[in-house]
Structures are given as C-alpha cells and as structure tokens.
Amino acid sequence: MPSENEAKDIAEVFEQVTNIPQIIGAINGSHISITVPEEGHADFVNRKRFCSLVLQAIVDHQCVFRDISCKLPGSCHDADVLRVSYFFKNIDSMTPKERV
C-alpha cells in the first residue's frame, strides 16, 4: 500500500478525476477459471455456473496493483472475500492515519 505521502498524491489525482475526496485505491474482483478437485466441487461453482477461485485486487490511480488476494472458491460472496483478505485484516497498518 502507498506511504502517507504517496497516498496524498494518489488522492489528489483521484479527486481531480472523480470529484470524490479521500480515494487511494479502487477494489474489484474477478473469477479465475480452474479445474476443480473432485471433492468439494460445489464450493467452486460461481454464480455464472463455472468453477473458479475469486481474485480480489486493489489498484491505485495508475492501475498499479497494491494488494491481491486469490484464495477463496468461486461460490464465496465478495464481502467474504474482502473480510478474509490480508488488506482487511491489516487495514489499520496499511492505510494512512491522517486524512489524505
């Protein structure tokens, strides 16, 4: 994740583009198609009915990946993917302490 100085610069660029203050990253997810093991097959079937792992990524204003998580099966809800991510568990140490 960005340092406090980097976060201020990133927030300025995001605000110029979006008119929304305090943004230092954009988060989204995607499904990575896999060949699923025979056991637990149903856990890997996502809402689009193919087997996958969920990829969650956070990028900055230059589309540089700042955090990536890819460990839960496709049937998991996006909120659960965020909740178990390293970023979410360590948000206090990974985000600026002051307003950017």
C-alpha positions as CSV (number, residue, x, y, z in Angstrom):
1,M,0.0,0.0,0.0
2,P,1.1,3.6,-0.5
3,S,3.1,5.6,2.1
4,E,1.3,8.6,3.6
5,N,2.9,10.9,1.1
6,E,2.1,8.6,-1.8
7,A,-1.5,8.4,-0.6
8,K,-1.9,12.2,-0.6
9,D,-0.6,12.3,-4.2
10,I,-2.9,9.4,-5.3
11,A,-5.9,11.0,-3.5
12,E,-5.3,14.3,-5.3
13,V,-5.3,12.6,-8.7
14,F,-8.4,10.5,-7.9
15,E,-10.2,13.6,-6.7
16,Q,-9.4,15.5,-9.9
17,V,-10.8,12.7,-12.0
18,T,-13.9,11.8,-9.8
19,N,-14.6,14.8,-7.7
20,I,-14.6,12.5,-4.7
21,P,-12.0,13.1,-1.9
22,Q,-10.0,10.6,0.1
23,I,-9.7,7.8,-2.5
24,I,-6.4,6.0,-2.6
25,G,-7.4,2.8,-4.4
26,A,-10.1,1.0,-6.4
27,I,-11.1,-2.5,-5.4
28,N,-12.7,-5.1,-7.6
29,G,-12.9,-8.9,-8.1
30,S,-12.9,-11.4,-10.8
31,H,-13.3,-15.1,-11.2
32,I,-10.3,-17.2,-12.3
33,S,-11.4,-20.4,-14.1
34,I,-9.9,-23.5,-12.6
35,T,-10.0,-27.3,-13.0
36,V,-11.7,-28.2,-9.7
37,P,-10.8,-31.1,-7.5
38,E,-13.4,-33.9,-7.3
39,E,-14.0,-33.3,-3.6
40,G,-15.8,-30.0,-2.8
41,H,-16.7,-29.4,-6.4
42,A,-19.9,-27.4,-5.5
43,D,-17.9,-24.9,-3.4
44,F,-16.0,-23.8,-6.6
45,V,-19.1,-23.2,-8.8
46,N,-19.7,-19.5,-9.0
47,R,-22.9,-17.6,-9.9
48,K,-22.1,-17.9,-13.6
49,R,-22.0,-21.6,-13.2
50,F,-18.3,-22.3,-13.9
51,C,-15.6,-23.4,-11.4
52,S,-13.3,-20.7,-10.2
53,L,-11.3,-19.0,-7.5
54,V,-12.2,-15.4,-6.6
55,L,-9.5,-12.8,-7.3
56,Q,-9.7,-9.5,-5.4
57,A,-7.3,-6.7,-6.3
58,I,-6.7,-3.1,-5.2
59,V,-5.1,-0.7,-7.7
60,D,-4.0,2.9,-7.5
61,H,-4.6,5.8,-9.9
62,Q,-2.0,4.4,-12.3
63,C,-3.5,0.9,-12.2
64,V,-0.6,-0.4,-10.2
65,F,-1.6,-3.4,-8.1
66,R,-1.3,-2.5,-4.4
67,D,-2.9,-5.7,-3.0
68,I,-4.1,-9.0,-4.4
69,S,-5.9,-11.9,-2.8
70,C,-6.9,-15.1,-4.6
71,K,-7.7,-17.9,-2.2
72,L,-11.4,-18.5,-1.9
73,P,-13.6,-20.7,-4.0
74,G,-16.0,-19.2,-6.6
75,S,-19.1,-19.6,-4.6
76,C,-17.9,-17.1,-1.9
77,H,-19.6,-13.7,-1.7
78,D,-17.5,-10.6,-2.5
79,A,-17.9,-9.4,1.1
80,D,-16.5,-12.6,2.5
81,V,-13.5,-12.4,0.1
82,L,-12.8,-8.9,1.4
83,R,-13.3,-10.0,5.0
84,V,-10.7,-12.7,4.9
85,S,-8.1,-10.7,2.8
86,Y,-4.8,-9.6,4.3
87,F,-5.7,-6.0,3.5
88,F,-8.9,-6.1,5.5
89,K,-7.3,-7.8,8.5
90,N,-4.5,-5.3,8.5
91,I,-6.3,-2.2,7.3
92,D,-5.1,-0.1,10.2
93,S,-1.5,-0.6,9.4
94,M,-1.9,-0.5,5.6
95,T,-3.8,2.8,5.3
96,P,-2.8,6.4,6.2
97,K,-3.5,7.6,9.7
98,E,-4.3,11.2,8.6
99,R,-6.8,12.4,6.1
100,V,-5.1,12.4,2.7
